[in-house]
Amino acid sequence: MTPSEVADSFVEAINSGDVDRLVALMTREHIFVDADGSERVGRDGMRTSWREYFELVPNFRIEVFHRFEDTNTVVLLGEASGTFIESGALEPRNHWTVPAAWRVVVESDRVAIWQLYANQHQMYEILERIRTA
């Protein structure tokens, strides 16, 4: 697969909430870099992280509008959206959409680095409101 095809497969796995497929597309020492710069290393830990995230945002989606590819790196430009679950329900007031970009480094047909660039301020505001309600 080309790096773009690997990145597309990763996005498809995210959009379908398929944690097992996500993990299968990661290198053993996969690095997830969040928008705040924090890193999580290792696909086994990411299995838990993605499961927890999909429980919090069951309708999480990525939409890609543009992409750039150079050797083994793909940059995706688009938006991320979802709704934070509150008391077991997806309330419209808890929905968010943010412009986002992802840097995807591919090694041996697997994602070695998945790095998110996004302003998550709106998301944090919603989470804070839910937690203090």
N, C-alpha and C positions, 0 to 999 in steps of 0.2 A: 504494500500500500504506500501511497505517497504521504508525506507529512500532512497535507490538507485532508486526505481521506481519513487518516487517523484522528485528526482534530474533529472532523465532521462526525465520526463514529462516537467520539467522546461526548460531543454535544447531544447527539441522538440518545445516548445512554442517560445523560442528565435529564433531558426532556421527557424521557419515559420513566424516570425514577428507578432505573435498573442498576442497583448498586453492584450486583455481581458482574455485570458487563463492564461497568466503570472500573472495577478492580482488575478485571482481566485485561483492560487496556492500559494499565499502569505498569511502569517498571517497578521492580522490588523496592528500590530506594526513591520512589516517586516523591517529588517535592510539591506541596501545595503552598502557594504564597497568596495570602489574603490581601485585600485592598489596604489594610493597615500596615502591611509589611511583615506580619507574623507568618511563621512557616510551620508546616507540619510535614514530617518526613516519614515515609514508609507507607506502602499500600495497605498493610493490615490495619493500621490506625485510621487510615482514610475510609476504610469500610465502615467503621463505627461513626466517623464524622459525617459521612454522606447519609447514612441511615438516620442519624439524629436530625440532620438538616431537612431531609424530606418529611420527617414527622412534624417539624416546625413549620415548613412551607411545602405542603403536599403538591401544590400546583406550580412549583418553581419551573421557569422556562427561560431559555436563552434563545434570542433571535439574532442571527448574524446577517448584517447588511453588506459588509465589505470584508475582504481578507487580503493579506499580503503574505507571501511565502518566500523565504530565502534559505536555501539548503535544508536544514532540519528544523527550522523555526517558522512557525505560522503565527501571524497576528490577526485576531478576529475583532471586528468592530461591530457593535450592535447594542442590544439592550437586554437587561435581565428583568424579570418580573415574577411576582408571586404574591401570595396572601398568607400572612402569619395566622396560624390557627389560634383561636381563642375559645376556651371552654368547649372544645371539640367541634367548633364551627368555623367556616370560612366567611367572615363578615366583610362586606365591601369596604368598610372603613379601614380595614387592615391590609388592603391591597397596595402594592407599590410597583413602580416601573422606573428603572434608572438606566441612563446611558452607561455602557460598559465596554471594556476592551479586555482581551485575554491574550497572553503570550503563551504559546504552546511549543515546548521543545520536545521533539520526537527522537527516540533512540530505538532502533530495532523494532519498528512498528508498534511502539508503546509510548505513552506519554510519560516523559521523565520529569517535566516541569509544567504545571498549570498555574499561571499567575494571573490574578484578577486585578484590574484597575477600574475602580468605580467610586463615586462619592456615595457613601452609604448613610449619610445623615438622615434622610427621610426614613430609612429602614430602622435606624436606632430610635428615632422619635416614636415610631409605632410600637416597637418592642417595649420601650419605657412606659408608654401609656398602658399597654396590656399588663405589664408587671405591677404597676401601681394602682390598677383598677380594683 
